[in-house]
Every structure is written in structure tokens, then in C-alpha cells.
Amino acid sequence: MSHFRSSLLACIAMFCDATFAAETPTSPMSQSLVSKAERSDAEVREEFRRETGHDPTTNRELLEWLDQQSLHAADLDDTQKDRLVQSYGAVLGQVLLYEFGGRWVVVSSQDDSPGVDLPGGKIAFVFNRAARRIIDRDAIGFVAFYESTTSHVRDSTPPPNDAKSGR
């Protein structure tokens, strides 16, 4: 696949799973749900360790592994797929929080969908992305979503003040 095509697909994925935070009323996600996401993240990382024999050295390595694991989801029943969506969505959200900061939120205008409120004015609906990948078998994976998010956050975050000019 060409770099242009993969970049275009990643942008489409980002816009399908993100919305402008400035236009979207949010509230913090309950602490019990945040704790559940953190536990799911820890459990998936432990599964990664058991399978590979080491801790993930980068976020990308972990997300590549999730992409590979999600290819086998077609053989699972609906309950197993739902659990995978919750676990992998939590991992994706935690990776974004580790990388960029932000907070878990609930978006009332999106049927109380949980997401990660990121710097730069976007909310990443990580569980929607996980569902598209696992249940809908979307070709756009976790790595592409992560790269698109990384690009968006870096492009929309103002540079630090220039100490020389006083700005």
C-alpha cells in the first residue's frame, strides 16, 4: 500500500473516531470506569509479556501486537469480541494518555460515549476504533489510528514560547 493511501486511510479513521472537543460537551469519566480501563490495560500488557517474553519497548510495538491479535477476532463469539473491544480500547486510550496527556471523558452528545480528551481539541473515541477493528474487521488498525492522532496532536499543539523574543 502506498504511503499516501495509508496516510489517507489513517486520516479517515481519525475523523470517524474523533470529534472537536470545543464543540462537544464532556464530563469526566467516573473513577470506577477509569480504574477499569487501567486494569484492562495492565491485563493486556501482561498478556503481551506472556506471549512475547518481554515488556513492550514502545507504544507502537504494543499497538502492532494488538493489530495482529485483532486479526484472529473473527473466530470469537460476540461476548468474547465485546471483551476484546473493551480491553483493546482501554489500551489504546491509555497509550494516548501516556503519550499526550489528556483525560478520560464521557461525551453526552455521543450517547455518553467514553473517549480520551486530547491536547489540540480532539476527543479520540478509542472504543469505537476498537469496535471497528475487531467487530467490523476494519482494515485501519490501532497503529494507523495512533499515528494519525500523533500527527494531529503535534500539528495542533502550539510550539513552546520563544524565550529570546519573550513570546
Buried (B, 14 or more C-beta within 10 A) or exposed (E): EEEEEBBEBBBEBBEBBBBEBEEBEBEEBEEEBBEBBBEBBEEBBEEBEEEEEEEBEEBBBBBBBBBEBBEEBEEBEEEEBBEBBBBBBBBBBBBBBEBBEBEBBBBEEBEEBBBBBBBBBBBBBBBBBBBBBBBEEBEBBBBBBBBBBBBBBEEEEEEEEEEEEEE
